[in-house]
């Protein structure tokens, strides 16, 4: 069975796409469409996540509880000034290149939003 990693890069430029990616990740996990599902945040999605609306935060909190969110990029978070906010939400910060490579090398198929 296939494993997927959702790379969420959309932010305030396309909030609907941001929410669609998170929703698809959650529904794919709930429906057991894949062997494993993980979510990574990178780029504009990190700043947007730090100011997410209630509806979006409800989805993020469910993904955290289900263990689907791996992390957000530590370097982007620092440059954007959102490190503290993301860790308060419960998002771990890691070098995204390392985490993305980990999943690709483990056979995960990337899906970007």
N, C-alpha and C positions, 0 to 999 in steps of 0.2 A: 504494500500500500504506500501511497505517496505522502511525503511530509512537505509542508509549505511554511515559508516565512514571509509575512507581510511587512514590507518596508513602507512605512507611512512617511511621506515627504510633504504632502499638501498641508497648507495652513490657512492663514487668512486670505490668501489668494484664491482658495477654492475650499471653503469650509464644508460644502456638501460632499466633496470627494474625501475629505478627512473622515467624516462620519461614515460614509459608505464603506471605506476600507475597514474601519473598526467593526462595523456591523457585520460585514461579510466574514471577517475573521471569527467573530463570536458565533455566528450562525453555522459556519463550517465546522467549528469545534463541537457545538451542541448536537449537530446532525451526524457527527462522526464521519464526515466526508473524506477526511484525511487521517493518516496514522498519527500525525502530530501537527500542531499549529502554534506558531510563535509570531510575535509582533515586535518590530523595532521602530523607533522614531528617529528621524534624521532631518536636519535642515529646518525649513520653515515650520514643520509640524511641532517642533519643540517649543518655540515661542507661542504658537497658537495653543498648545496644550496647557501652557502656564496660565492662560486666560480663558480657558474653555468654558462654555456655557453649561448650565445644569444638565441638559439632555446629554451632552457629550461626556461630561464627567460621570454620569450614571453608567454609561457604556464602559468608560475607562476603568471605573471601580469594579465592575463585573469582570472585566478582563484580568485585572490584577488578582481578584479572588480566585479566578479559575487558573491562574498561573500561566497565562498566555503572553503577558508582556515580559520580554527579556530586559530591554533597556533602551535608553536614549543616548545619543552621542555626547560624551563628556566635554569634548572640545567645543561643539556648537553651543551646548548649554552654557559653558563659561563665557564664550564670546557674546552670547545673547543676553547674558545676565539673568538666566532663569534656573541656574543650578539648584539653588535653595528651594525654589517653588516646586520643581520637579521631584526632588527628594521628599519634600513634604507630602506630595501627592502619593508617593510610594513607588516612584519610578527610579530604578537603579541607573547610574550613569557609568558608561564604559566606552572605550574606543570603538566606534561603530565599525571600522574596518576589520578589527579583530572578531567582533561578534558576527558580522555578516559572513566573513570567511569561514568561521566555525560552522555556521549552518549550511553554507554551500558545500563545504567539504564533507559534511555529514549527510549529504544527499537531499537537502531541502531545496525545493523549487521556489525561487523568489517571485513574489507578486507585489507590484508597486502601486501605490495610490498617492 
